[in-house]
Amino acid sequence: PTTHGVLQTTAVVCAGGLAGIVPHVARGRVRGGDRGPDPDHLARRVLTVGFAALCFQPLYNAGALTGPLGTGAPYVLFLLLVLVLTGLCDAVLAALLLRARTSYPYGPLLRDELRALLGIGSAVCATGVVMALGVAAAGLWALPVLAVPLLLTQVSYRRYAAVRTVNRQTIASLARATEIAGCTPPGHARRVAALATAVGRELGLGGSELTVLEYAALMHDIGQLSLVDPVPGGATAPLPAEDQRRIALLGGEVVRMTGVPAAVAQVVERQADPYREQPLPARIVRTVNAYDDLAGEGAGAALEALETLRLGTARDHHPEVVAGLARVLARDGLPGVTSVPTG
């Protein structure tokens, strides 16, 4: 039997989180550092634990759990149910926070968070159940013993994240090869990747789909390195369809040699196909690339470029992608656009 309630449980978690932040504060990594904690993340964790404690502690203290359920399988199933509800609560809060920061559509963000629950989230929840049962059987000594797998998981996750960061930096550096060679304007690949990712989120893509889209957008012009005569200004949108398709196929061959996922090469290869035959990532790369080729520095040029894309929806660009691009530009204020007709 226990006497502590929801407030004490939440206070202990809050104190532990604040204690964990101290080393990062000393190193100046609270916000913006490579590995520093996020205060919003800590607040979310405290709220999530408070939710779990509210679902469990009053019933346990009153004896309403161990009495009817006992300490066998029904009790374990109840703990799993509480953890599933807690995971859902955490996913909802995480998606809300990211929505507030980025203004991305809430549905895809929540879907990404729910997908994460099936991976590391399920492992953490299972460890929580084992900890609760282990402490009841072996006392508080079970906590440090059972925390070791979590620490090892955290170290592995940090290494995995570092590898992914290095991989993305390598792809971004390779994408700059077209700029260094004078085939494309400076910053073209980066702008297309950032805008294509935003449009992908607007249209409901998430998780690995966004990663493939970003990589393909970064490397969409890599095929120009195989050309004998560079494209004037690096703009491929005004080229004939045959030339665009040849550059796309050459780019796909180069991308396959870099070791990135095959889906990235497929998107690069198909960006010049008729849009009705393209997958959604290829449609997005094609439209955003055309926008960046056509848009200038001012809002007027950006509006003119969007109007050109809208007029091309019958043959060259998917109407939904053009509409999504217009919404992103209007909402985020990219290239000076504050109000965009979606036609």
Disulfide bonds with the S-S distance in Angstrom:
none
